[in-house]
C-alpha cells in the first residue's frame, strides 16, 4: 500500500515495437561496374573492376569503386598494423 500511494499519479510509458529484422543483403546495382578476377604473372589471383566510360552512372560507378578500394585498404591495414589507419607515427 505504501508503495502504491508513493507513486500514485506516475505512469511509465512503454512503447513496444515489433518488427521483422531483415538480413542485410547487398542490393543489386544498376551501374556498369564489373568485378573481374585474373591470374597475375606470379600465379596469384588479382581482383579488379572495369567501368564503362560512356555509362550514364559513371559518377556513381567511380564512387562505388573508390569505396570498395578504401574498404580493401582498411582491411589490409587492420591485418598488418592492427589499425585501419596504418602504422602509428613516432
Long-range contacts (C-beta under 8 A, 24 or more apart in sequence): 29-64, 30-57, 31-55, 31-57, 31-60, 31-61, 31-64, 32-57, 32-58, 32-61, 33-61, 33-64, 33-65
